[in-house]
Amino acid sequence: MLPLLGFAKTEEDKKAVKADTTVVVEVKEDEEAKGAFAFTGYLDSYYMANFNKPASRSNMGVAGTARVFDRKAGQFSLGLVQARVAYANAKSEAVVDLTFGPNADYGNYGNVLSPMDGISTSTALAIKQAYFTYKFTDKFSMTAGQFGTHIGYEVIDAPANFNYSLSNLFNNGPFYHAGVKATYAFTDKASLMLGVVNNVDGLGDNNRKKGIIGQFYFSPASNWNVYLNFINSNEANPDSAGNQPDAHYRVFDITTSYQITEKFLLGLNAAYGSQKGDYQGYGGPADAQTWGGVAVYANTAVTDHFGIGARYEYFNNDNAVRGLVTGSGAGTSVNSVTLTGNISLADGHILLKPEFRLDAYPKVNGSGERQQFQDSKGFYTKNSQTTFGLAFIYKF
């Protein structure tokens, strides 16, 4: 049956529910010394038609932040190529997760920008994740290295999300961390993760402060998973005298999914963030300012090889502390509706995802103010954007 994807992030890259894109290797105790290797991955590309027919053939809008990865309009585009190697025995697991292509740069996995954005770098190779986990007991484990964030409902991997385009909550939250974390499972229905990381989306640290991450998981009922997520970090660069400014980047996040029937899933993601002071040299508000949003998901399997899903999202950045802003840098908000089909071929190895998406922003008033999106003449006259496209994904 076509999987109903769209689950809460766990701190271990959604192992329990995403066996198609992450590897779970079961090894018997008496085979601990032997272990096992596994190799998985995927590649994706897409074509996205934009009904505004922007002269730039871009879906990114005036601030360059309206989309995460499906950035190009009116052309076939490569997304990401992943190659993931895992080794596991009864007590440990090591993962090396490599990515190639434009989305590897957009994910900022080497703290570099894409050459498409005017900086000459290479999309040849990026380390998406590189970590190992040691299981002290059946209930307690620790992980060290670079790992995907625990915050949010969606992940970077195209086969793992039901929708192809990613939400604004995903775009404006963390992508990954480098550090250590520990997880304790009270029962099979409740666990707690706590960790210490360098900062947000960085291999190195821009200051001596460390971020604190946490996740509490519980399952109130069969097929119902709830994740309460948190991060708090001082992301400010030291001043010219080497002093550390008073600053914070803080996110509270709840992610939940309920498999109501074998064919129907409901999900929700809500986040509330706060920022004070500088953010990695990009500046920030002197006093704490907030942002947040909510997204609702509904997916259903029509047949064993076809499913359809909808996502509604409201994201508010009126205080202009995240990337979603107007052409003048003022804060804004957006309502987004996404409708996605999932067609499964070749025993599930091929996924085709036709997708319709509408993003509507408040109209910007004022003389000379530009709206959010570009028209066919190259002017920013549109406060909404409608796209329709098709994603082509192969997973192995």
Secondary structure, DSSP 8 states (H G I E B T S, - for coil): ----------TTTTTTT-TTTS------GGGTTT-EEEEEEEEEEEEEEETT--TT-BSSTTTT-S-SS--B-SSEEEEEEEEEEEEE-SSEEEEEEEEESHHHHHTTTTS---GGGT-----S-EEEEEEEEEESSSSEEEEEEEEE-S-SS--S-GGGSSSSS--HHHHTS--EEEEEEEEEEEETTEEEEEEEES-SS-SS-SSS--EEEEEEEEEEETTEEEEEEEEEE------TTS-----EEEEEEEEEEEE-SSSEEEEEEEEEEEEES-STTS---SS-EEEEEEEEEEEEESSSSEEEEEEEEEEEETT--SS-B-TTS-BEEEEEEEEEEEEEEGGGTEEEEEEEEEEE-----STT---SB--TTS---BSEEEEEEEEEEEE-
